[in-house]
Amino acid sequence: MNEITRRAFAESLAMAALAPALGVSPGSIPLLDWSPPADSAHAPAGALAKALASAIRAQYSSRLSAKALTTITDQIQSGLERVERLKKVPLDNGDEPDFVFSAPQRGPAR
């Protein structure tokens, strides 16, 4: 059995959760025998966007127009592309964010 990564496990859980909406039997999705692809690239963002849009279409088609579904698919696609660009940015464990939020200090209570 291959050692499964946390990311692969989370992806398999997400697919199992989406299976009923996509019309796939949850038992047909292997959870522990899944092996990641040889390279680190996953399914193209376009294919994933279409799959997610089809899940939305299956659940909400009576309330959405074709134009709205196209807009939703495009928004999902652009979001997934942004995620892929973010994944390519190398970060070390000690890297800190560009900004640090700190709440303003209040004066003494009156």
N, C-alpha and C positions, 0 to 999 in steps of 0.2 A: 504494500500500500504506500502511495506517495504521501509525503508529509504535506499537509494542506496549510496554506498561509491564512492569516486572518482576513485578508482582503478577498481571497478566493472563497472562504467560508461565508463572508458577508454577502458576496455576489450570489452564491448559491441559495442563500436564504431569501434574498430579494427576488430571485427568479422563482423560487417555490411560492412566495407570496403572490407574485403576479400570474402564476400558472392558471388559476381558475379564470381570471379575466381574459387571458389569451387563449383559453380553450385547450390547455395542455394539462394532462394528468400530473398532479404533483408527484406521484410515485415514479414517473418517468425521468425525473430530474435527480441525478446522482449527487448526493451531498458530500460523502466522504471519499468517493472514488474519483472525484473531479481532479484533473491535473491541468495546471495553467499552461498556456501556450509557451513554446520555446523562447520567443521574444517577449518583452514586457508589454507589447502593444495588445490591447484587447479589441473587441469588436469595433468596427468603424463607428464613429459617432452617428453617421447617417442611418445605419441599420438599427442602432439602439433607439434613436429618435423616432423612427418609423414604428418600432415595436411598442414604445411607450405611447405614441399617438394612437396606435390601434387599440391599446388597452383603454385609453380615454374614449375613443370612438365607440368601443363596445359598451361602455358604461353610460355615456352621456350623449349618444348620437341623437336621441330624440330632442335634446335641448340645444344642440350646436349646429350651426350651418356649415356648409363645406368650406366657406371662407374662414370661419372661426377655427375649424380643425386644421386648415393649412397654416394659419397664424400660430396656433399652438405648436404644431410640428416644427415650424421655423424657430420658435422661441426655445423649444427643447434642444434643437440642433445647435443653436448658437451657445446655449448654456453648456452643453457637452463639449463643444469646441473650446470654450474658455477653460473648462476643467482640465482638458488635455494640455492646454498651454501652461496651466499652473503646475501640473504634474512634472513638466519638463524643467522647472526651475530647481536647480540643485540647492538643497538646504542641509546644513549640518545640525547636529543636535543642539549646539549652543547658540544658534542664530536667534536673534531677538527680532521682534517686529519693528517696523520703521517708526512707530509711534507707541507711546505708552500712555494709557488713560489713567488719570488719577483724579478722584473726586475732590472738589474744592473743600478746603477746611472751613468749617463753620466757626463763627466767633463764639464766645461764651454764651450760655443760655441766659435769657433775661427773665 
